[in-house]
Amino acid sequence: MSFIKVFGLITASALGTAGTIYGGHSVVDYVKERNKLKGRLDLAEYNLSNIEAKHRQAINTLVTERDALKTALDKTR
């Protein structure tokens, strides 16, 4: 047998047994689950980023308001 045929048989055998590596699920199931988890992680990171941006906006607004009030108070002295 040529090297390619032997390598192909070994690869096919490895892929055939790979299904039992992940708790009896196939590699395809493992990849689907991993992709689903990756999608959920991406969504969580996106939502967190939006919340952080909104908080930054609110903080900046409060800082601006505080500075304006300090300036107004200083002018009354």
mmCIF file of the N, C-alpha and C atoms, coordinates in Angstrom:
data_MODEL
# 
_entry.id   MODEL 
# 
loop_
_atom_site.group_PDB 
_atom_site.id 
_atom_site.type_symbol 
_atom_site.label_atom_id 
_atom_site.label_alt_id 
_atom_site.label_comp_id 
_atom_site.label_asym_id 
_atom_site.label_entity_id 
_atom_site.label_seq_id 
_atom_site.pdbx_PDB_ins_code 
_atom_site.Cartn_x 
_atom_site.Cartn_y 
_atom_site.Cartn_z 
_atom_site.occupancy 
_atom_site.B_iso_or_equiv 
_atom_site.pdbx_formal_charge 
_atom_site.auth_seq_id 
_atom_site.auth_comp_id 
_atom_site.auth_asym_id 
_atom_site.auth_atom_id 
_atom_site.pdbx_PDB_model_num 
ATOM 1   N N  . MET A 1 1  ? 0.846   -1.186 0.000  1.00 0.00 ? 1  MET A N  1 
ATOM 2   C CA . MET A 1 1  ? 0.000   0.000  0.000  1.00 0.00 ? 1  MET A CA 1 
ATOM 3   C C  . MET A 1 1  ? 0.883   1.239  0.000  1.00 0.00 ? 1  MET A C  1 
ATOM 4   N N  . SER A 1 2  ? 0.405   2.213  -0.699 1.00 0.00 ? 2  SER A N  1 
ATOM 5   C CA . SER A 1 2  ? 1.176   3.452  -0.740 1.00 0.00 ? 2  SER A CA 1 
ATOM 6   C C  . SER A 1 2  ? 0.990   4.229  0.558  1.00 0.00 ? 2  SER A C  1 
ATOM 7   N N  . PHE A 1 3  ? 1.874   5.167  0.766  1.00 0.00 ? 3  PHE A N  1 
ATOM 8   C CA . PHE A 1 3  ? 1.818   5.993  1.972  1.00 0.00 ? 3  PHE A CA 1 
ATOM 9   C C  . PHE A 1 3  ? 0.484   6.732  2.065  1.00 0.00 ? 3  PHE A C  1 
ATOM 10  N N  . ILE A 1 4  ? 0.010   7.248  0.940  1.00 0.00 ? 4  ILE A N  1 
ATOM 11  C CA . ILE A 1 4  ? -1.244  8.012  0.931  1.00 0.00 ? 4  ILE A CA 1 
ATOM 12  C C  . ILE A 1 4  ? -2.415  7.126  1.349  1.00 0.00 ? 4  ILE A C  1 
ATOM 13  N N  . LYS A 1 5  ? -2.454  5.884  0.840  1.00 0.00 ? 5  LYS A N  1 
ATOM 14  C CA . LYS A 1 5  ? -3.541  4.980  1.215  1.00 0.00 ? 5  LYS A CA 1 
ATOM 15  C C  . LYS A 1 5  ? -3.480  4.648  2.700  1.00 0.00 ? 5  LYS A C  1 
ATOM 16  N N  . VAL A 1 6  ? -2.275  4.372  3.197  1.00 0.00 ? 6  VAL A N  1 
ATOM 17  C CA . VAL A 1 6  ? -2.120  4.041  4.616  1.00 0.00 ? 6  VAL A CA 1 
ATOM 18  C C  . VAL A 1 6  ? -2.513  5.239  5.472  1.00 0.00 ? 6  VAL A C  1 
ATOM 19  N N  . PHE A 1 7  ? -2.033  6.418  5.092  1.00 0.00 ? 7  PHE A N  1 
ATOM 20  C CA . PHE A 1 7  ? -2.360  7.630  5.839  1.00 0.00 ? 7  PHE A CA 1 
ATOM 21  C C  . PHE A 1 7  ? -3.869  7.879  5.809  1.00 0.00 ? 7  PHE A C  1 
ATOM 22  N N  . GLY A 1 8  ? -4.477  7.642  4.652  1.00 0.00 ? 8  GLY A N  1 
ATOM 23  C CA . GLY A 1 8  ? -5.924  7.813  4.534  1.00 0.00 ? 8  GLY A CA 1 
ATOM 24  C C  . GLY A 1 8  ? -6.681  6.866  5.441  1.00 0.00 ? 8  GLY A C  1 
ATOM 25  N N  . LEU A 1 9  ? -6.230  5.618  5.530  1.00 0.00 ? 9  LEU A N  1 
ATOM 26  C CA . LEU A 1 9  ? -6.880  4.647  6.415  1.00 0.00 ? 9  LEU A CA 1 
ATOM 27  C C  . LEU A 1 9  ? -6.715  5.042  7.882  1.00 0.00 ? 9  LEU A C  1 
ATOM 28  N N  . ILE A 1 10 ? -5.518  5.491  8.229  1.00 0.00 ? 10 ILE A N  1 
ATOM 29  C CA . ILE A 1 10 ? -5.280  5.924  9.616  1.00 0.00 ? 10 ILE A CA 1 
ATOM 30  C C  . ILE A 1 10 ? -6.156  7.126  9.950  1.00 0.00 ? 10 ILE A C  1 
ATOM 31  N N  . THR A 1 11 ? -6.228  8.067  9.019  1.00 0.00 ? 11 THR A N  1 
ATOM 32  C CA . THR A 1 11 ? -7.049  9.260  9.232  1.00 0.00 ? 11 THR A CA 1 
ATOM 33  C C  . THR A 1 11 ? -8.518  8.888  9.373  1.00 0.00 ? 11 THR A C  1 
ATOM 34  N N  . ALA A 1 12 ? -8.997  8.012  8.490  1.00 0.00 ? 12 ALA A N  1 
ATOM 35  C CA . ALA A 1 12 ? -10.396 7.584  8.554  1.00 0.00 ? 12 ALA A CA 1 
ATOM 36  C C  . ALA A 1 12 ? -10.673 6.879  9.873  1.00 0.00 ? 12 ALA A C  1 
ATOM 37  N N  . SER A 1 13 ? -9.742  6.069  10.312 1.00 0.00 ? 13 SER A N  1 
ATOM 38  C CA . SER A 1 13 ? -9.905  5.364  11.580 1.00 0.00 ? 13 SER A CA 1 
ATOM 39  C C  . SER A 1 13 ? -9.938  6.348  12.743 1.00 0.00 ? 13 SER A C  1 
ATOM 40  N N  . ALA A 1 14 ? -9.053  7.333  12.697 1.00 0.00 ? 14 ALA A N  1 
ATOM 41  C CA . ALA A 1 14 ? -9.007  8.334  13.768 1.00 0.00 ? 14 ALA A CA 1 
ATOM 42  C C  . ALA A 1 14 ? -10.296 9.139  13.801 1.00 0.00 ? 14 ALA A C  1 
ATOM 43  N N  . LEU A 1 15 ? -10.804 9.509  12.648 1.00 0.00 ? 15 LEU A N  1 
ATOM 44  C CA . LEU A 1 15 ? -12.056 10.266 12.605 1.00 0.00 ? 15 LEU A CA 1 
ATOM 45  C C  . LEU A 1 15 ? -13.225 9.420  13.075 1.00 0.00 ? 15 LEU A C  1 
ATOM 46  N N  . GLY A 1 16 ? -13.170 8.139  12.772 1.00 0.00 ? 16 GLY A N  1 
ATOM 47  C CA . GLY A 1 16 ? -14.241 7.247  13.206 1.00 0.00 ? 16 GLY A CA 1 
ATOM 48  C C  . GLY A 1 16 ? -14.286 7.091  14.710 1.00 0.00 ? 16 GLY A C  1 
ATOM 49  N N  . THR A 1 17 ? -13.124 7.071  15.343 1.00 0.00 ? 17 THR A N  1 
ATOM 50  C CA . THR A 1 17 ? -13.089 6.918  16.803 1.00 0.00 ? 17 THR A CA 1 
ATOM 51  C C  . THR A 1 17 ? -13.176 8.253  17.521 1.00 0.00 ? 17 THR A C  1 
ATOM 52  N N  . ALA A 1 18 ? -13.029 9.344  16.807 1.00 0.00 ? 18 ALA A N  1 
ATOM 53  C CA . ALA A 1 18 ? -13.066 10.663 17.447 1.00 0.00 ? 18 ALA A CA 1 
ATOM 54  C C  . ALA A 1 18 ? -14.432 10.947 18.054 1.00 0.00 ? 18 ALA A C  1 
ATOM 55  N N  . GLY A 1 19 ? -15.462 10.302 17.535 1.00 0.00 ? 19 GLY A N  1 
ATOM 56  C CA . GLY A 1 19 ? -16.808 10.521 18.065 1.00 0.00 ? 19 GLY A CA 1 
ATOM 57  C C  . GLY A 1 19 ? -16.953 10.101 19.507 1.00 0.00 ? 19 GLY A C  1 
ATOM 58  N N  . THR A 1 20 ? -16.169 9.127  19.924 1.00 0.00 ? 20 THR A N  1 
ATOM 59  C CA . THR A 1 20 ? -16.277 8.665  21.310 1.00 0.00 ? 20 THR A CA 1 
ATOM 60  C C  . THR A 1 20 ? -15.420 9.491  22.260 1.00 0.00 ? 20 THR A C  1 
ATOM 61  N N  . ILE A 1 21 ? -14.570 10.331 21.735 1.00 0.00 ? 21 ILE A N  1 
ATOM 62  C CA . ILE A 1 21 ? -13.686 11.133 22.587 1.00 0.00 ? 21 ILE A CA 1 
ATOM 63  C C  . ILE A 1 21 ? -14.493 12.147 23.392 1.00 0.00 ? 21 ILE A C  1 
ATOM 64  N N  . TYR A 1 22 ? -15.500 12.715 22.814 1.00 0.00 ? 22 TYR A N  1 
ATOM 65  C CA . TYR A 1 22 ? -16.275 13.774 23.446 1.00 0.00 ? 22 TYR A CA 1 
ATOM 66  C C  . TYR A 1 22 ? -17.558 13.225 24.054 1.00 0.00 ? 22 TYR A C  1 
ATOM 67  N N  . GLY A 1 23 ? -17.434 12.298 24.956 1.00 0.00 ? 23 GLY A N  1 
ATOM 68  C CA . GLY A 1 23 ? -18.588 11.772 25.674 1.00 0.00 ? 23 GLY A CA 1 
ATOM 69  C C  . GLY A 1 23 ? -19.589 11.058 24.798 1.00 0.00 ? 23 GLY A C  1 
ATOM 70  N N  . GLY A 1 24 ? -19.144 10.391 23.767 1.00 0.00 ? 24 GLY A N  1 
ATOM 71  C CA . GLY A 1 24 ? -20.033 9.640  22.904 1.00 0.00 ? 24 GLY A CA 1 
ATOM 72  C C  . GLY A 1 24 ? -20.686 10.477 21.821 1.00 0.00 ? 24 GLY A C  1 
ATOM 73  N N  . HIS A 1 25 ? -20.392 11.763 21.776 1.00 0.00 ? 25 HIS A N  1 
ATOM 74  C CA . HIS A 1 25 ? -20.952 12.623 20.731 1.00 0.00 ? 25 HIS A CA 1 
ATOM 75  C C  . HIS A 1 25 ? -19.990 12.676 19.553 1.00 0.00 ? 25 HIS A C  1 
ATOM 76  N N  . SER A 1 26 ? -20.531 12.944 18.406 1.00 0.00 ? 26 SER A N  1 
ATOM 77  C CA . SER A 1 26 ? -19.682 13.029 17.225 1.00 0.00 ? 26 SER A CA 1 
ATOM 78  C C  . SER A 1 26 ? -18.922 14.349 17.233 1.00 0.00 ? 26 SER A C  1 
ATOM 79  N N  . VAL A 1 27 ? -17.891 14.408 16.426 1.00 0.00 ? 27 VAL A N  1 
ATOM 80  C CA . VAL A 1 27 ? -17.106 15.633 16.294 1.00 0.00 ? 27 VAL A CA 1 
ATOM 81  C C  . VAL A 1 27 ? -17.998 16.759 15.786 1.00 0.00 ? 27 VAL A C  1 
ATOM 82  N N  . VAL A 1 28 ? -18.928 16.422 14.899 1.00 0.00 ? 28 VAL A N  1 
ATOM 83  C CA . VAL A 1 28 ? -19.845 17.432 14.369 1.00 0.00 ? 28 VAL A CA 1 
ATOM 84  C C  . VAL A 1 28 ? -20.683 18.025 15.498 1.00 0.00 ? 28 VAL A C  1 
ATOM 85  N N  . ASP A 1 29 ? -21.181 17.172 16.407 1.00 0.00 ? 29 ASP A N  1 
ATOM 86  C CA . ASP A 1 29 ? -21.951 17.672 17.553 1.00 0.00 ? 29 ASP A CA 1 
ATOM 87  C C  . ASP A 1 29 ? -21.093 18.576 18.424 1.00 0.00 ? 29 ASP A C  1 
ATOM 88  N N  . TYR A 1 30 ? -19.849 18.166 18.626 1.00 0.00 ? 30 TYR A N  1 
ATOM 89  C CA . TYR A 1 30 ? -18.923 18.961 19.436 1.00 0.00 ? 30 TYR A CA 1 
ATOM 90  C C  . TYR A 1 30 ? -18.710 20.334 18.805 1.00 0.00 ? 30 TYR A C  1 
ATOM 91  N N  . VAL A 1 31 ? -18.489 20.363 17.495 1.00 0.00 ? 31 VAL A N  1 
ATOM 92  C CA . VAL A 1 31 ? -18.256 21.629 16.795 1.00 0.00 ? 31 VAL A CA 1 
ATOM 93  C C  . VAL A 1 31 ? -19.506 22.496 16.838 1.00 0.00 ? 31 VAL A C  1 
ATOM 94  N N  . LYS A 1 32 ? -20.687 21.894 16.650 1.00 0.00 ? 32 LYS A N  1 
ATOM 95  C CA . LYS A 1 32 ? -21.937 22.658 16.725 1.00 0.00 ? 32 LYS A CA 1 
ATOM 96  C C  . LYS A 1 32 ? -22.111 23.277 18.105 1.00 0.00 ? 32 LYS A C  1 
ATOM 97  N N  . GLU A 1 33 ? -21.862 22.500 19.143 1.00 0.00 ? 33 GLU A N  1 
ATOM 98  C CA . GLU A 1 33 ? -21.995 22.999 20.515 1.00 0.00 ? 33 GLU A CA 1 
ATOM 99  C C  . GLU A 1 33 ? -20.989 24.117 20.778 1.00 0.00 ? 33 GLU A C  1 
ATOM 100 N N  . ARG A 1 34 ? -19.777 23.921 20.295 1.00 0.00 ? 34 ARG A N  1 
ATOM 101 C CA . ARG A 1 34 ? -18.743 24.942 20.481 1.00 0.00 ? 34 ARG A CA 1 
ATOM 102 C C  . ARG A 1 34 ? -19.131 26.233 19.761 1.00 0.00 ? 34 ARG A C  1 
ATOM 103 N N  . ASN A 1 35 ? -19.648 26.125 18.547 1.00 0.00 ? 35 ASN A N  1 
ATOM 104 C CA . ASN A 1 35 ? -20.070 27.304 17.790 1.00 0.00 ? 35 ASN A CA 1 
ATOM 105 C C  . ASN A 1 35 ? -21.236 28.008 18.473 1.00 0.00 ? 35 ASN A C  1 
ATOM 106 N N  . LYS A 1 36 ? -22.164 27.213 19.039 1.00 0.00 ? 36 LYS A N  1 
ATOM 107 C CA . LYS A 1 36 ? -23.296 27.799 19.758 1.00 0.00 ? 36 LYS A CA 1 
ATOM 108 C C  . LYS A 1 36 ? -22.796 28.577 20.977 1.00 0.00 ? 36 LYS A C  1 
ATOM 109 N N  . LEU A 1 37 ? -21.869 27.982 21.722 1.00 0.00 ? 37 LEU A N  1 
ATOM 110 C CA . LEU A 1 37 ? -21.309 28.662 22.889 1.00 0.00 ? 37 LEU A CA 1 
ATOM 111 C C  . LEU A 1 37 ? -20.536 29.912 22.481 1.00 0.00 ? 37 LEU A C  1 
ATOM 112 N N  . LYS A 1 38 ? -19.819 29.826 21.371 1.00 0.00 ? 38 LYS A N  1 
ATOM 113 C CA . LYS A 1 38 ? -19.066 30.988 20.871 1.00 0.00 ? 38 LYS A CA 1 
ATOM 114 C C  . LYS A 1 38 ? -20.030 32.108 20.506 1.00 0.00 ? 38 LYS A C  1 
ATOM 115 N N  . GLY A 1 39 ? -21.149 31.769 19.883 1.00 0.00 ? 39 GLY A N  1 
ATOM 116 C CA . GLY A 1 39 ? -22.156 32.772 19.541 1.00 0.00 ? 39 GLY A CA 1 
ATOM 117 C C  . GLY A 1 39 ? -22.731 33.435 20.777 1.00 0.00 ? 39 GLY A C  1 
ATOM 118 N N  . ARG A 1 40 ? -23.004 32.639 21.805 1.00 0.00 ? 40 ARG A N  1 
ATOM 119 C CA . ARG A 1 40 ? -23.532 33.200 23.056 1.00 0.00 ? 40 ARG A CA 1 
ATOM 120 C C  . ARG A 1 40 ? -22.503 34.107 23.723 1.00 0.00 ? 40 ARG A C  1 
ATOM 121 N N  . LEU A 1 41 ? -21.230 33.702 23.671 1.00 0.00 ? 41 LEU A N  1 
ATOM 122 C CA . LEU A 1 41 ? -20.159 34.524 24.235 1.00 0.00 ? 41 LEU A CA 1 
ATOM 123 C C  . LEU A 1 41 ? -20.045 35.844 23.484 1.00 0.00 ? 41 LEU A C  1 
ATOM 124 N N  . ASP A 1 42 ? -20.104 35.786 22.161 1.00 0.00 ? 42 ASP A N  1 
ATOM 125 C CA . ASP A 1 42 ? -20.036 37.007 21.356 1.00 0.00 ? 42 ASP A CA 1 
ATOM 126 C C  . ASP A 1 42 ? -21.178 37.953 21.705 1.00 0.00 ? 42 ASP A C  1 
ATOM 127 N N  . LEU A 1 43 ? -22.388 37.410 21.884 1.00 0.00 ? 43 LEU A N  1 
ATOM 128 C CA . LEU A 1 43 ? -23.539 38.236 22.242 1.00 0.00 ? 43 LEU A CA 1 
ATOM 129 C C  . LEU A 1 43 ? -23.354 38.865 23.617 1.00 0.00 ? 43 LEU A C  1 
ATOM 130 N N  . ALA A 1 44 ? -22.859 38.084 24.569 1.00 0.00 ? 44 ALA A N  1 
ATOM 131 C CA . ALA A 1 44 ? -22.631 38.612 25.918 1.00 0.00 ? 44 ALA A CA 1 
ATOM 132 C C  . ALA A 1 44 ? -21.589 39.724 25.895 1.00 0.00 ? 44 ALA A C  1 
ATOM 133 N N  . GLU A 1 45 ? -20.519 39.537 25.119 1.00 0.00 ? 45 GLU A N  1 
ATOM 134 C CA . GLU A 1 45 ? -19.488 40.570 25.019 1.00 0.00 ? 45 GLU A CA 1 
ATOM 135 C C  . GLU A 1 45 ? -20.036 41.821 24.343 1.00 0.00 ? 45 GLU A C  1 
ATOM 136 N N  . TYR A 1 46 ? -20.880 41.652 23.332 1.00 0.00 ? 46 TYR A N  1 
ATOM 137 C CA . TYR A 1 46 ? -21.506 42.791 22.653 1.00 0.00 ? 46 TYR A CA 1 
ATOM 138 C C  . TYR A 1 46 ? -22.393 43.566 23.621 1.00 0.00 ? 46 TYR A C  1 
ATOM 139 N N  . ASN A 1 47 ? -23.225 42.842 24.382 1.00 0.00 ? 47 ASN A N  1 
ATOM 140 C CA . ASN A 1 47 ? -24.106 43.498 25.350 1.00 0.00 ? 47 ASN A CA 1 
ATOM 141 C C  . ASN A 1 47 ? -23.305 44.215 26.425 1.00 0.00 ? 47 ASN A C  1 
ATOM 142 N N  . LEU A 1 48 ? -22.251 43.585 26.904 1.00 0.00 ? 48 LEU A N  1 
ATOM 143 C CA . LEU A 1 48 ? -21.400 44.205 27.916 1.00 0.00 ? 48 LEU A CA 1 
ATOM 144 C C  . LEU A 1 48 ? -20.763 45.478 27.374 1.00 0.00 ? 48 LEU A C  1 
ATOM 145 N N  . SER A 1 49 ? -20.325 45.435 26.151 1.00 0.00 ? 49 SER A N  1 
ATOM 146 C CA . SER A 1 49 ? -19.720 46.606 25.519 1.00 0.00 ? 49 SER A CA 1 
ATOM 147 C C  . SER A 1 49 ? -20.723 47.755 25.443 1.00 0.00 ? 49 SER A C  1 
ATOM 148 N N  . ASN A 1 50 ? -21.974 47.433 25.073 1.00 0.00 ? 50 ASN A N  1 
ATOM 149 C CA . ASN A 1 50 ? -23.011 48.470 25.003 1.00 0.00 ? 50 ASN A CA 1 
ATOM 150 C C  . ASN A 1 50 ? -23.296 49.065 26.375 1.00 0.00 ? 50 ASN A C  1 
ATOM 151 N N  . ILE A 1 51 ? -23.361 48.215 27.400 1.00 0.00 ? 51 ILE A N  1 
ATOM 152 C CA . ILE A 1 51 ? -23.623 48.690 28.757 1.00 0.00 ? 51 ILE A CA 1 
ATOM 153 C C  . ILE A 1 51 ? -22.478 49.583 29.223 1.00 0.00 ? 51 ILE A C  1 
ATOM 154 N N  . GLU A 1 52 ? -21.247 49.160 28.947 1.00 0.00 ? 52 GLU A N  1 
ATOM 155 C CA . GLU A 1 52 ? -20.089 49.969 29.328 1.00 0.00 ? 52 GLU A CA 1 
ATOM 156 C C  . GLU A 1 52 ? -20.135 51.327 28.639 1.00 0.00 ? 52 GLU A C  1 
ATOM 157 N N  . ALA A 1 53 ? -20.509 51.350 27.368 1.00 0.00 ? 53 ALA A N  1 
ATOM 158 C CA . ALA A 1 53 ? -20.582 52.615 26.630 1.00 0.00 ? 53 ALA A CA 1 
ATOM 159 C C  . ALA A 1 53 ? -21.647 53.527 27.233 1.00 0.00 ? 53 ALA A C  1 
ATOM 160 N N  . LYS A 1 54 ? -22.796 52.958 27.583 1.00 0.00 ? 54 LYS A N  1 
ATOM 161 C CA . LYS A 1 54 ? -23.864 53.761 28.186 1.00 0.00 ? 54 LYS A CA 1 
ATOM 162 C C  . LYS A 1 54 ? -23.432 54.312 29.536 1.00 0.00 ? 54 LYS A C  1 
ATOM 163 N N  . HIS A 1 55 ? -22.730 53.502 30.315 1.00 0.00 ? 55 HIS A N  1 
ATOM 164 C CA . HIS A 1 55 ? -22.255 53.971 31.618 1.00 0.00 ? 55 HIS A CA 1 
ATOM 165 C C  . HIS A 1 55 ? -21.220 55.072 31.448 1.00 0.00 ? 55 HIS A C  1 
ATOM 166 N N  . ARG A 1 56 ? -20.351 54.923 30.456 1.00 0.00 ? 56 ARG A N  1 
ATOM 167 C CA . ARG A 1 56 ? -19.366 55.970 30.184 1.00 0.00 ? 56 ARG A CA 1 
ATOM 168 C C  . ARG A 1 56 ? -20.063 57.270 29.825 1.00 0.00 ? 56 ARG A C  1 
ATOM 169 N N  . GLN A 1 57 ? -21.102 57.180 29.000 1.00 0.00 ? 57 GLN A N  1 
ATOM 170 C CA . GLN A 1 57 ? -21.865 58.375 28.621 1.00 0.00 ? 57 GLN A CA 1 
ATOM 171 C C  . GLN A 1 57 ? -22.482 59.022 29.850 1.00 0.00 ? 57 GLN A C  1 
ATOM 172 N N  . ALA A 1 58 ? -23.089 58.212 30.711 1.00 0.00 ? 58 ALA A N  1 
ATOM 173 C CA . ALA A 1 58 ? -23.729 58.738 31.919 1.00 0.00 ? 58 ALA A CA 1 
ATOM 174 C C  . ALA A 1 58 ? -22.693 59.383 32.835 1.00 0.00 ? 58 ALA A C  1 
ATOM 175 N N  . ILE A 1 59 ? -21.549 58.745 32.990 1.00 0.00 ? 59 ILE A N  1 
ATOM 176 C CA . ILE A 1 59 ? -20.491 59.305 33.833 1.00 0.00 ? 59 ILE A CA 1 
ATOM 177 C C  . ILE A 1 59 ? -20.004 60.629 33.252 1.00 0.00 ? 59 ILE A C  1 
ATOM 178 N N  . ASN A 1 60 ? -19.789 60.661 31.948 1.00 0.00 ? 60 ASN A N  1 
ATOM 179 C CA . ASN A 1 60 ? -19.339 61.903 31.312 1.00 0.00 ? 60 ASN A CA 1 
ATOM 180 C C  . ASN A 1 60 ? -20.358 63.017 31.489 1.00 0.00 ? 60 ASN A C  1 
ATOM 181 N N  . THR A 1 61 ? -21.636 62.687 31.381 1.00 0.00 ? 61 THR A N  1 
ATOM 182 C CA . THR A 1 61 ? -22.692 63.685 31.578 1.00 0.00 ? 61 THR A CA 1 
ATOM 183 C C  . THR A 1 61 ? -22.663 64.215 33.001 1.00 0.00 ? 61 THR A C  1 
ATOM 184 N N  . LEU A 1 62 ? -22.523 63.318 33.971 1.00 0.00 ? 62 LEU A N  1 
ATOM 185 C CA . LEU A 1 62 ? -22.479 63.740 35.373 1.00 0.00 ? 62 LEU A CA 1 
ATOM 186 C C  . LEU A 1 62 ? -21.237 64.578 35.670 1.00 0.00 ? 62 LEU A C  1 
ATOM 187 N N  . VAL A 1 63 ? -20.113 64.214 35.100 1.00 0.00 ? 63 VAL A N  1 
ATOM 188 C CA . VAL A 1 63 ? -18.887 64.993 35.301 1.00 0.00 ? 63 VAL A CA 1 
ATOM 189 C C  . VAL A 1 63 ? -19.049 66.387 34.713 1.00 0.00 ? 63 VAL A C  1 
ATOM 190 N N  . THR A 1 64 ? -19.629 66.467 33.532 1.00 0.00 ? 64 THR A N  1 
ATOM 191 C CA . THR A 1 64 ? -19.863 67.768 32.899 1.00 0.00 ? 64 THR A CA 1 
ATOM 192 C C  . THR A 1 64 ? -20.793 68.616 33.751 1.00 0.00 ? 64 THR A C  1 
ATOM 193 N N  . GLU A 1 65 ? -21.869 68.002 34.249 1.00 0.00 ? 65 GLU A N  1 
ATOM 194 C CA . GLU A 1 65 ? -22.817 68.725 35.098 1.00 0.00 ? 65 GLU A CA 1 
ATOM 195 C C  . GLU A 1 65 ? -22.142 69.183 36.389 1.00 0.00 ? 65 GLU A C  1 
ATOM 196 N N  . ARG A 1 66 ? -21.350 68.313 36.994 1.00 0.00 ? 66 ARG A N  1 
ATOM 197 C CA . ARG A 1 66 ? -20.627 68.668 38.222 1.00 0.00 ? 66 ARG A CA 1 
ATOM 198 C C  . ARG A 1 66 ? -19.692 69.846 37.983 1.00 0.00 ? 66 ARG A C  1 
ATOM 199 N N  . ASP A 1 67 ? -18.948 69.801 36.875 1.00 0.00 ? 67 ASP A N  1 
ATOM 200 C CA . ASP A 1 67 ? -18.017 70.881 36.562 1.00 0.00 ? 67 ASP A CA 1 
ATOM 201 C C  . ASP A 1 67 ? -18.750 72.200 36.346 1.00 0.00 ? 67 ASP A C  1 
ATOM 202 N N  . ALA A 1 68 ? -19.903 72.135 35.688 1.00 0.00 ? 68 ALA A N  1 
ATOM 203 C CA . ALA A 1 68 ? -20.700 73.349 35.469 1.00 0.00 ? 68 ALA A CA 1 
ATOM 204 C C  . ALA A 1 68 ? -21.202 73.904 36.793 1.00 0.00 ? 68 ALA A C  1 
ATOM 205 N N  . LEU A 1 69 ? -21.637 73.027 37.696 1.00 0.00 ? 69 LEU A N  1 
ATOM 206 C CA . LEU A 1 69 ? -22.111 73.480 39.008 1.00 0.00 ? 69 LEU A CA 1 
ATOM 207 C C  . LEU A 1 69 ? -20.967 74.061 39.835 1.00 0.00 ? 69 LEU A C  1 
ATOM 208 N N  . LYS A 1 70 ? -19.796 73.458 39.764 1.00 0.00 ? 70 LYS A N  1 
ATOM 209 C CA . LYS A 1 70 ? -18.631 73.996 40.476 1.00 0.00 ? 70 LYS A CA 1 
ATOM 210 C C  . LYS A 1 70 ? -18.282 75.385 39.959 1.00 0.00 ? 70 LYS A C  1 
ATOM 211 N N  . THR A 1 71 ? -18.317 75.531 38.640 1.00 0.00 ? 71 THR A N  1 
ATOM 212 C CA . THR A 1 71 ? -18.019 76.828 38.032 1.00 0.00 ? 71 THR A CA 1 
ATOM 213 C C  . THR A 1 71 ? -19.038 77.865 38.471 1.00 0.00 ? 71 THR A C  1 
ATOM 214 N N  . ALA A 1 72 ? -20.314 77.492 38.452 1.00 0.00 ? 72 ALA A N  1 
ATOM 215 C CA . ALA A 1 72 ? -21.371 78.421 38.881 1.00 0.00 ? 72 ALA A CA 1 
ATOM 216 C C  . ALA A 1 72 ? -21.197 78.779 40.350 1.00 0.00 ? 72 ALA A C  1 
ATOM 217 N N  . LEU A 1 73 ? -20.849 77.825 41.173 1.00 0.00 ? 73 LEU A N  1 
ATOM 218 C CA . LEU A 1 73 ? -20.644 78.073 42.600 1.00 0.00 ? 73 LEU A CA 1 
ATOM 219 C C  . LEU A 1 73 ? -19.442 78.987 42.825 1.00 0.00 ? 73 LEU A C  1 
ATOM 220 N N  . ASP A 1 74 ? -18.367 78.754 42.082 1.00 0.00 ? 74 ASP A N  1 
ATOM 221 C CA . ASP A 1 74 ? -17.177 79.599 42.203 1.00 0.00 ? 74 ASP A CA 1 
ATOM 222 C C  . ASP A 1 74 ? -17.483 81.043 41.818 1.00 0.00 ? 74 ASP A C  1 
ATOM 223 N N  . LYS A 1 75 ? -18.367 81.249 40.863 1.00 0.00 ? 75 LYS A N  1 
ATOM 224 C CA . LYS A 1 75 ? -18.722 82.604 40.419 1.00 0.00 ? 75 LYS A CA 1 
ATOM 225 C C  . LYS A 1 75 ? -19.532 83.342 41.475 1.00 0.00 ? 75 LYS A C  1 
ATOM 226 N N  . THR A 1 76 ? -20.162 82.620 42.375 1.00 0.00 ? 76 THR A N  1 
ATOM 227 C CA . THR A 1 76 ? -20.982 83.279 43.406 1.00 0.00 ? 76 THR A CA 1 
ATOM 228 C C  . THR A 1 76 ? -20.146 83.715 44.599 1.00 0.00 ? 76 THR A C  1 
ATOM 229 N N  . ARG A 1 77 ? -18.881 83.393 44.641 1.00 0.00 ? 77 ARG A N  1 
ATOM 230 C CA . ARG A 1 77 ? -18.035 83.787 45.773 1.00 0.00 ? 77 ARG A CA 1 
ATOM 231 C C  . ARG A 1 77 ? -17.646 85.214 45.704 1.00 0.00 ? 77 ARG A C  1 
# 
